[in-house]
Amino acid sequence: MKNVFPSQDPLDRADFNAVEYINTLFPTEQSLANIDEVVNKIRLKIRRLDDNIRTVVRGQTNVGQDGRQALEEAQKAIQQLFGKIKDIKDKAEKSEQMVKEITRDIKQLDHAKRHLTTSITTLNHLHMLAGGVDSLEAMTRRRQYGEVANLLQGVVNVLEHFNKYMGIPQIRQLSERVKAAQNELGQQILADFEEAFPSQGTKRPGGPSNVLRDACLVANVLDSRIKQEIIKKFIKQHLSEYLVLFQENQDVAWLDKIDRRYAWIKRQLVDYEEKYGRMFPQEWCMTERIAVEFCHVTRTELAKIMRTRAKEIEVKLLLFAIQRTTNFEGLLAKRFSGCTLADGTGKKPEPPASSTNPFLEDETGTEADETVVETGNLDRPKKPKVPDNPFHGIVSKCFEPHLYVYIESQDKNLGELIDRFVADFKAQGPPKPNVDEGGAVLPSCADLFVYYKKCMVQCSQLSTGEPMIALTTIFQKYLREYAWKILSGNLPKTTSSSGGLTITSLLKEKEGSEVAKFTVEELCLICSILSTAEYCLATTQQLEEKLKEKVDSSLMERINLTGEMDTFSIVISNSIQLLVQDLDAACDPALTAMSKMQWQNVEHVGDQSPYVTSVILHIKQNVPIVRDNLASTRKYFTQFCIKFANSFIPKFINHLFKCKPISMVGAEQLLLDTHSLKMVLLDLPSIGSQVVRKAPASYTKIVVKGMTRAEMILKVVMAPHEPAIVFVDNYIKLLADGSTDTFQKILDMKGLKRSEQSSMLELFRQRLPAPPSGLENPGSLSLPAPTPEQESSRIRKLEKLIKKRL
C-alpha cells in the first residue's frame, strides 16, 4: 500500500504510536487549550473517509453485470466472423474449380501443339535422312567425294536424332543403309588410293587428283581406321625407296655415310610438300608423320647393322654418327611440333629426364661452361631453360648400347692424361713461388676438369642413362689417381736425422736456416699442392651437382663423389701437417737447448734467451712463406697456425718441466722468455707482414690458454714453499690441476729433496677438493679452469713483475 499510495500522514505509518502522536499534537500543557479544535478536525477527517469508502463500495455494485454483458457481445462477434470466413472459403473453391475448367482445354491444346511440332520435325528429319541416304548412295557410285564429304556429315548428324526410334523397322533399315554406305565409301577410297599409290612399283607420274583430295575429306568423317590405313599405306609407299637404297648390304648404309640418309629424307619432304602438300588435310600433319616414320625405320635399321658390324665401330665414327643424328633431331624439333608422336603411328620416345640437357645449349653456352670450369666455378647463374626437344632420342637411342666404346676410349684417354701430368711434373719441376697471386694451383688440375666438362657434356648428348653412370665411375677413378699420383705423390718427404747439429750451433741466429727440413721451394710446393687440393675439393662437389642435373632422375642417387672429396681433404690435411711438422722440428733443437741450460746458476735477468731468439727466427722464416702462398685459402692458413700452436705449446711446457732445478732468478728469466714467446705466437698469423690483421679468435684463445698455463707454472715455481700449506693452496688456485704427477714436476723444478717432496705430496692430497662421486682415481682430478677474469688478473700481475725485474 505504501508503494501504491505514498503518504506523509503519520497515521499511515506502519509503526504508528498513538502516544507519540498525541505528544506531538500537545507537546506542552498550554497546548491543551486547543484540544477541542483538534478533536473537531479529526472527526471531520473521519467523516470524509467514511464518505469516500461508501462511494467506492456503491460504485463496485454493477461491475460484475457489465463484465458478463461484454463477454456475450464478444462471443456474438466471433460467431459472425467465423461465418464470413466460411463464405469466403466456399467462394474461393468455386473460383478454383472454374479456373480448372477454363484451363483444361488450354493444356490439351499445348500438348497437341508440342506433339505436332515434334512430329513435323521428325518427319522433316526422316525426309532429309531418306533423301540423304539415296543421294549418298548415288554420289558414292559416281565418286563425287566433294559432295559426299558435306552430305555424309549431315546424314550422320540427322541419324543421331533417330537413336531412340531404332525399334521402328523403317528407321533401322535407313540406319543400316547409312552404315553400308560408309563401309562402301571406306573400301572405295582405300581402293582409289591403292590404285593411285600402289604398294609395289613406283608412284604414278602425275600429281595428286582432286578426287583423292576430296576422298581425304570423306575419310575425316568415316571411321578413324580408314584414315590411319590411308596414312600408313601412303607413308609406307613413300619410304619404300629408302628401304631399297639403304639396305644393310649397301655401302651407303654404314655410319660413315649417315649424312646421306638425312639428306634423302630432306629431299623427300620437300618433294612431298610440292606434290602432295594440298592433297591431305593440314590437320593430318602428313609431313611430320613421314619424318617420324622415317626416324623409326632408321633407328631399327641402324640398330640392326650396328649389331652385325659391332667390331667395326670406332669412337670417332660413333661420335660422328651421333653428332649428325642429334643435329637432325634438333632440325626436326625446329620444323615440327611433335603432335603426332603420341598417335598409333609410332611410339613417342622417352623425353629427357632433365631440361638442362647440354644438347639444348648453343656452342657459346658450351664454351662459357668450359671457361667456368677453368675458374673453378660451376655454379654460375643458369640461363633460361630451353624447351625439351620432343624428338630427342627418336633415332639416337639406337647408339646407346654401343656407348661402351666411348666410355672405354675416355678411360684410356684419361689414363694417358694422368701419365702426361706425372711426366710433365717431373720434367718441369715444382711451380715457382707466386706470392702476388697467393700460391700457384697446378695447371694440370684445370686441364683435368676442363676435360671432364667436355666428356660430361658430350656423354649427356649421347645418353642420360647408364652410360652417364659408367662415365661417373671413370671420373671417380682418375680423381683418386690425380690425388695420389700428382698431389700426394709429389709432397716432399720428411727425414728423421738432424745431421749431428750441436746445441751451440742451434742457438746461433745466423745458422737458424740450417735447421729447416724443407727448402723454400719445397714449402711453396706443399702450399701449391694444398691450394690445388682445395680447388679440386670445391670443383668436385660442383661436378657432382652437374652430373646429377644431366642424368635421369631415377639414377641420381647412384652419383656420389663423397669418397673423392674425402681423398682431397686427406691431401689437404697431410699438407698442413707437413708444414706444421717442418716448423715444429725447426724449433725442437732450441727447446732442447732450453731444457739443458743450468737455470740454477742464472745470476741476473737480462734480455730474452738465445733459444727464444732461435725459435722466433724460424717462425719469421717459415710463416711468411706459408702465409703468402696460402693467401687464396686463408682458412687453411688459420688451420696451420692452430695446429702449430696445439703442437708447440704442449711441447714447450714439457721442456719447461725438464728445466730443473731452477733458481728464483732462473724462473724469472724463463717467465720473461715465456712471455716473449707468447707475444710472438699471438702475432704469428701476421708476423713479417706489412698488413697487420687481427688474429682469429679461435687461434688467440688456444695461445692464451696454453701460454698462460706455462706462466702459471713458473709463477708457482717462483713462490716460496714455506709455509707448505700456503704453497699447496697457491698451486691449486693458479694451475687448477689435481694431478700428482704435475705437482711432482713442480717440486722437482724447485729442487726440493725427496723427504720434503713426500710431505708436500701428502699435504697436496689432503688439500685437494673432494672428488665427485664415482671418481675412483683422485690423482687424476682436474679442477675447474679459472675464469677469463682470473686469467686476466694473473696476466696483469705477471706483467708488473716482469717490468719490475727489468
PAROBA-959027 format. One record per residue (C-alpha): x, y, z; residue in three letters. Coordinates in steps of 0.25 Angstrom, whole numbers, plus 5000, padded with zeros to 4 digits. Layout:
XYZAla...
//
This chain:
500050005000Met501250095003Lys501750074989Asn500450094982Val499850214991Phe501050284997Pro500650375008Ser501350465018Gln500250455029Asp500750395042Pro499450325043Leu499850235031Asp501150195036Arg501350045039Ala502050075053Asp500950175057Phe500950205072Asn499750275078Ala500450335090Val501550395082Glu500550455072Tyr499750515084Ile501050565090Asn501350635076Thr500050695076Leu500050745090Phe501550765094Pro501250855106Thr500150885116Glu499851015109Gln499550945096Ser498350865103Leu497550995102Ala497350965087Asn496850815089Ile495450845085Asp495950895071Glu496850775069Val495750685072Val494750745062Asn495850735051Lys495950585054Ile494550565054Arg494350645040Leu495450555034Lys494750425039Ile493450475032Arg494150495019Arg494850365020Leu493450295022Asp492850365010Asp493950325001Asn493850185005Ile492350185003Arg492550244989Thr493550134985Val492650024991Val491450064983Arg492250084970Gly492649934970Gln491249884971Thr490949884956Asn492349834951Val492049684950Gly490849704942Gln491549794932Asp492649694930Gly491649584927Arg491049674917Gln492349704910Ala492749554909Leu491349524902Glu491549634892Glu493049574889Ala492449434886Gln491449484877Lys492449564869Ala493349434868Ile492249354862Gln491949464851Gln493449464847Leu493449314846Phe492249314837Gly492849414828Lys494149334827Ile493449214823Lys492649284812Asp494049334806Ile494649194806Lys493449144799Asp493449254788Lys495049224786Ala494749074784Glu493749104774Lys494649204767Ser495849104766Glu494849004760Gln494449104750Met495949134746Val496248984745Lys495048964735Glu495549084727Ile497049044726Thr496748894723Arg496548924709Asp497749014708Ile498648904713Lys498148804703Gln498448904692Leu499848924698Asp500148774698His499548764684Ala500448874679Lys501748814685Arg501348674679His501048734666Leu502348814665Thr503148684669Thr502448604658Ser502748714648Ile504148724652Thr504348574652Thr503648564638Leu504548664633Asn505848594638His505248464633Leu505048524619His506448584620Met507048454624Leu506348374613Ala506748474603Gly508148484608Gly508348334608Val507848324594Asp508748434590Ser509948384597Leu509848244590Glu509748314577Ala510948404579Met511748294585Thr511548214572Arg511948334564Arg513148364573Arg512648504576Gln513448514588Tyr513448664590Gly511848664591Glu511948534599Val512848594610Ala511848704613Asn510648614611Leu511148494620Leu511348584632Gln509948644631Gly509348504629Val510148454641Val509648574650Asn508248554646Val508348404649Leu508648434663Glu507248494665His506648354662Phe507548274672Asn506248264681Lys505448214669Tyr506348094665Met505248004669Gly504448044657Ile504747954645Pro504848064635Gln505748154643Ile506648034646Arg506648004631Gln507148144628Leu508248134639Ser508748004633Glu508748074619Arg509648184625Val510648084631Lys510648014618Ala510948144610Ala512048174620Gln512748044618Asn512648044603Glu513248184604Leu514348144612Gly514648024603Gln514548104591Gln515448214596Ile516548114600Leu516448054586Ala516548184580Asp517848214588Phe518348074585Glu518148104570Glu518848234571Ala519948194580Phe520148044578Pro520947974589Ser521847904578Gln522547984567Gly522748134566Thr521748244568Lys520948304557Arg521648404549Pro520448504550Gly520148594563Gly519048574572Pro517648584567Ser516448664573Asn515748534575Val516748484585Leu516748614592Arg515248614594Asp515348464598Ala516248504609Cys515148604614Leu514248484614Val515248394622Ala515148504632Asn513648474634Val513848324633Leu514348234644Asp515748274648Ser516348134644Arg516148174630Ile516948304632Lys518048224639Gln518048124628Glu518248234617Ile519348294625Ile520048164627Lys519948124613Lys520448254607Phe521648264617Ile522048124614Lys521948144599Gln522748284601His523848214609Leu523948094600Ser525048154592Glu525848184605Tyr525848034609Leu526447994596Val527448104595Leu527948084609Phe527947934611Gln528847864620Glu529747814609Asn529947954603Gln531148034605Asp530348164608Val529648094620Ala530948094629Trp531148204639Leu532148284631Asp531148314621Lys529948344631Ile529848484625Asp529248434612Arg528048374620Arg527748504626Tyr527948574612Ala527048474605Trp525848504615Ile526048654614Lys525948644599Arg524748554600Gln524048644610Leu524248764600Val523748674589Asp522448634597Tyr522148784600Glu522248824585Glu521348704580Lys520448654591Tyr520448774601Gly519048814597Arg518448674596Met518448634610Phe517748724621Pro518648814629Gln518248754642Glu518748614637Trp520148664639Cys520648574628Met522048634627Thr522348614641Glu521748474640Arg522648444629Ile523848494637Ala523448414649Val523348284642Glu524648314635Phe525248324649Cys524648194654His525148124642Val526548184642Thr526648144657Arg526348004654Thr527247994642Glu528448054649Leu528247964661Ala528247844652Lys529447884644Ile530247924657Met529947794664Arg530447724651Thr531747804650Arg531947844664Ala533447814663Lys533647924653Glu533048034661Ile534148134665Glu534048244675Val534148354664Lys533248284655Leu532248264666Leu532348414671Leu532148464656Phe530948384654Ala530348424668Ile530648574665Gln529948564651Arg528748494657Thr528548594668Thr528748714659Asn527648644650Phe526748624663Glu526948774666Gly526548814652Leu525248734653Leu524948804667Ala525048934660Lys524148894648Arg523148814655Phe522348814668Ser522348664671Gly520848654672Cys520848524664Thr521848454674Leu520648404683Ala519848344671Asp519748204668Gly520748224656Thr521948224665Gly522348224679Lys522748354686Lys524148344691Pro524548364705Glu524748504708Pro526048554714Pro525948544729Ala526548684732Ser526348814724Ser527748844726Thr528248754715Asn529448814709Pro528948774695Phe527948894696Leu529148994699Glu529749064687Asp531249064685Glu531449194692Thr530849134705Gly531749014704Thr532949104703Glu532449184714Ala532349054723Asp533749014720Glu534249154724Thr533449144737Val534149004740Val535549074737Glu535249174748Thr534649064757Gly533249124758Asn532249034752Leu531149094760Asp530949214751Arg529549274749Pro528749184739Lys528249234726Lys526749214724Pro526349074721Lys526149034707Val524848954704Pro525048804703Asp525348744689Asn524148644687Pro524948574676Phe526148554685His526648414685Gly525648374674Ile526848324665Val528048344674Ser527448244684Lys528048134676Cys529448174679Phe529348154694Glu529648004694Pro530948034687His531448154696Leu532348054704Tyr533348084692Val533248234696Tyr533448204711Ile534648114709Glu535248224700Ser535048324711Gln535648234721Asp536948214712Lys537048364709Asn536948404724Leu537948294727Gly538948354717Glu538548494722Leu538948464736Ile540248394732Asp540548524724Arg540348604736Phe541248524744Val542348534733Ala542148684732Asp542348704747Phe543648624747Lys544148694735Ala543748844739Gln543948824754Gly543048894764Pro542349024761Pro543149154764Lys542749234776Pro541649324773Asn541449424785Val540549524777Asp539449424774Glu539549354787Gly540049224783Gly540049144770Ala539049044766Val539648934758Leu539148954743Pro538948814741Ser537748824751Cys536948924742Ala537348834730Asp536748714736Leu535448784740Phe535248844726Val535448704720Tyr534348654730Tyr533448764726Lys533548734711Lys533348584714Cys532148614722Met531448704712Val531848604701Gln531248484708Cys530048554713Ser529748584698Gln529848434695Leu529048384707Ser528548424721Thr528448274726Gly529448164729Glu530648224721Pro530648344730Met530748254742Ile531948184735Ala532648314732Leu532448364746Thr533148234751Thr534348274741Ile534348414747Phe534448354761Gln535548264757Lys536448374751Tyr536148474762Leu536748384772Arg537948354763Glu538148504762Tyr538048524777Ala539048414780Trp540048424768Lys540048564765Ile539748624779Leu540148534790Ser541248464781Gly541948604780Asn541948644794Leu543348654800Pro543748544809Lys544248574823Thr545548524829Thr545748484844Ser547248514845Ser547748644850Ser549048644843Gly549948644856Gly549548784860Leu550148834873Thr549348914884Ile550349034882Thr550149044867Ser548549034869Leu548649164877Leu549349244867Lys548349334860Glu549149334847Lys549149184846Glu547649164848Gly547349134834Ser548149014835Glu547148954844Val545948954834Ala545648824828Lys544948884815Phe545548984806Thr544749104801Val544349034788Glu543848914796Glu543048994805Leu542449064792Cys542148924786Leu541448884799Ile540549014798Cys540348994784Ser539848854786Ile538948894797Leu538349004788Ser538148904777Thr537548804786Ala536548914791Glu536248954777Tyr535948804774Cys535148784786Leu534148904783Ala534148874768Thr533848724770Thr532648764779Gln532148854767Gln532448744757Leu531548644765Glu530348744765Glu530548764750Lys530548614748Leu529248594755Lys528648704747Glu529048634734Lys528648494738Val527248434738Asp526548464752Ser526448314755Ser527948294754Leu528348424762Met528548344775Glu529648264769Arg530548384767Ile531348404779Asn532748474779Leu532848484794Thr533948384794Gly534748464785Glu534548594792Met535048524805Asp536248484798Thr536548624794Phe536248664809Ser537348564813Ile538348624804Val538048764810Ile538148704824Ser539448644821Asn540048764814Ser539648854827Ile540248744835Gln541548744827Leu541648904829Leu541448884844Val542448774845Gln543448854838Asp543348984847Leu543148894859Asp544448814856Ala545248944854Ala544848994868Cys545248854874Asp546748884876Pro546449014882Ala545548954893Leu546548844895Thr547548954898Ala546649024907Met546448894916Ser547948864916Lys548349004922Met548749014936Gln547649104941Trp548049094956Gln549349174952Asn548649294946Val549049414953Glu548249524947His547049544938Val547449604924Gly546849614910Asp546149494904Gln547049364904Ser547749314891Pro546749194890Tyr545549294889Val546349374878Thr546549244870Ser545049204871Val544649344867Ile545649334855Leu545049204850His543649254851Ile543949384844Lys544649304833Gln543549194831Asn542249264834Val542249384824Pro542549284812Ile541449194816Val540449314818Arg540849374805Asp540649244797Asn539349214804Leu538749354803Ala537649304794Ser537249204804Thr537249274817Arg536449174825Lys537549064823Tyr538649164827Phe537849184840Thr537749034842Gln539249034840Phe539449134851Cys538449064861Ile539148924858Lys540548984861Phe540049054874Ala539448924878Asn540748854875Ser541748954880Phe541148994893Ile541048854900Pro542448824895Lys542948954901Phe542248924914Ile542848784914Asn544248844912His543948944923Leu543748834933Phe545148774929Lys545848904934Cys546148864948Lys546648914957Pro546249064955Ile546649174964Ser545849294967Met546549374956Val546549264946Gly545049254948Ala544949404946Glu545749394933Gln544849274928Leu543649354931Leu544149464923Leu544549374911Asp543149304912Thr542449444911His543349474899Ser542949344892Leu541449374896Lys541549514889Met542149454877Val541149334876Leu539949434877Leu540549514866Asp540949394857Leu539749404847Pro540249544842Ser541749534846Ile542649594835Gly541449654828Ser541249794824Gln539749784826Val539449754841Val538249674843Arg537549634856Lys537849484859Ala536649394858Pro535949384872Ala536049224871Ser537549234870Tyr537749344880Thr536949264890Lys537849144889Ile539049224890Val538649304902Val538149174909Lys539349094907Gly540449204909Met539649254922Thr539849114927Arg541349124925Ala541349254932Glu540649204944Met541549084945Ile542749184946Leu541949264956Lys541749144965Val543249114964Val543649254968Met542749244980Ala543349204993Pro543049064998His542949115013Glu541949105019Pro541548975011Ala540048995013Ile540149135006Val540949074995Phe540048964992Val538749054992Asp539449154983Asn539849034973Tyr538348984973Ile537849124971Lys538749164960Leu538849034952Leu537548974955Ala538148834953Asp537948724962Gly538948634956Ser540048584966Thr541048564954Asp540948714950Thr541148754965Phe542348654966Gln542948724954Lys542748864960Ile543448814973Leu544648754964Asp544748894957Met544848954971Lys545948854974Gly545348804987Leu545848684994Lys545148554993Arg544748565008Ser544148705006Glu543448654994Gln542748535001Ser542148625012Ser541748725001Met541048624993Leu540348575005Glu539848715008Leu539548734994Phe538648604994Arg537948655007Gln537748795002Arg537048754988Leu535548774987Pro534748644990Ala534548574976Pro533148554970Pro532448434974Ser532848314965Gly534248364962Leu535248254967Glu536548324964Asn536648454971Pro538048474966Gly537548504952Ser536548604957Leu536448724948Ser536048854956Leu535148954950Pro535849044940Ala536049194944Pro535049294938Thr535549394928Pro535549504938Glu536449424947Gln537449394936Glu537449544932Ser537749584946Ser538849484947Arg539449534934Ile539449674939Arg540149634952Lys541149554943Leu541449674934Glu541649764946Lys542649664952Leu543449664938Ile543449814938Lys543949824952Lys545049724949Arg545549794936Leu
//
